[in-house]
Amino acid sequence: MESKNLKYYIRPGKMTAEHTNVDAYIMIDFSYQMNKRVYVSDAYTNFTCYNRLGSFIETAAFVLPTSGEEIPLTGISTLDRDVKKGFIRVSTILENQYVEKVLKALHESCCVLSLTFDDGSTQSFVATDDLKARIFDAFSK
């Protein structure tokens, strides 16, 4: 039997490095389901990190700087990696109870995606107008 939930897909949007001296960016997308106004599924949150580090991603989390809350992305799985081209693509899961909070925070520019790599380095990324517009489109449906 087919689900009566609406399926949402936020097409890849860009996040840039929080610090301007870092030459890196991310293309991120979200897939989730809603029943009317209620988020009813985890969000598959996939992203490609372009940074030329050649490192694997150990942890990823959305951080809300105003409250200090850290919302982890779980189930990190490397889908593709090319050190020569300088990218790594991963699949993750944003748990259901955080989907609305994270999307709203990204849209309002009060959320950072923080990545920790297997070499011990970290990088943080902020939403661009491109990603905010894609999230706004999803909110409009």
N, C-alpha and C positions, 0 to 999 in steps of 0.2 A: 504494500500500500504506500502511496506517495505521501510525503510529509506535507502538511498544510502551512509550513513555515516559509517565510520569504527568505530567499537566499541573496546575500549581498556580497559583492566583490568590489573592493576598492582597488582600482588599477594601480600599477606601480607609480609611486610619487617619490619625489626627491627629498632627501634630508642631507644637509651640508654639515661639515665639521663645525662643532661649536666654537673652536678656536681658529681664527683666520690663518694662523701660521701652519696649519695641518692641511696637506693636500690629499683630501679624502672626501668621499661622499657615498651615500647609500640610495638605492632604489628599493622601496618597500611596498608590499601589498598585503591586503587583509581579505580573508574570506570567512563569513560567519552567517548565522541564521537568526531571524527574529520572528516572533509570533506577535503580531500587532506591534506594540511598543516595547516588548520585552525581549532582551537578548537571551536566546535559548541554547546557544552552542558556544564552545570555545572558538576562538578565531585562529585560523591557520595564518600565521604571520611569517611571510617569507621575505627575505631581503638579500640583495647583492651588495657587498661592500667592496668598493673600489679604493684601495689604499696602497698597493704595492709592498705591503709588509711581508707577504709570503707566509703569514702565520694562520693557524686555525683559531676559530672563535671558541673560547672556553665557556664564557657566560655572556648573557645579554639581558638587559633589564631596562624598563622605562623608569625614569626617575622624575619625580615631581619636586623640583627644587624648593618651592614655597613650603611644603610640608616635610620634605626629606624622605617621603615614602618611596620605596623601591619596589617595583612590580616586575617580577622575573618572567622571562620568556623561557618556557621549558621545552624539553624534547629537542634540543638543538641537534640537527642532522645536516651534515655537509652534503649538498647536492652536486656542486660543481666547484672546481678550483683551477685557476690558471695563474701561476706565479709570473710567468712571462708577460701576460696581459694585465696582471695586477688586480685580480678580483677573486672573491670567494662568495658563493651563493649558498645560503642555508635555509632550512625549513625549521620553524619553531611553532610553539603554541602559546597563545595568550589566553589564560583561563577565563571562562565565561564571566565570572564576577567582576573582572577588570576591564572588559571590552569597552563598555560605555565610558568609563572614567578615562581610559587612555585615549580613545578617539576624541573626546571632548577636550582633553588637555592638549593634545597635539594641535587640534583646530584653534585653540586659544593661545598657542605659543607658550604654554607653561609646562612643557614636558620635554625630556631629553632621553634619547636612546643611548645607553652606555654599554660599550662592548669591552670585554676583557679577552685578550688573546693569549695563546699558549706560551708566548715569549715573555709574558708578564706585563706587557704594555696595555694601555687602555685608550679608548677614543670615545668621544661623545658627539652626538649628532642632533641637530634641531630641524624641525619641519620647515620646508620652504612654502611659499605661496601656492606652488603647484600641488603639493600634498594637501594643504589646507583646503584648496578648492575641490579636490577629489573627495575629501571627507565631508565637506559641506553638501556636495551632490548626493552622497549616500544618506545624509541626514534629511534630505529633501524628498526622499522616496517613501 
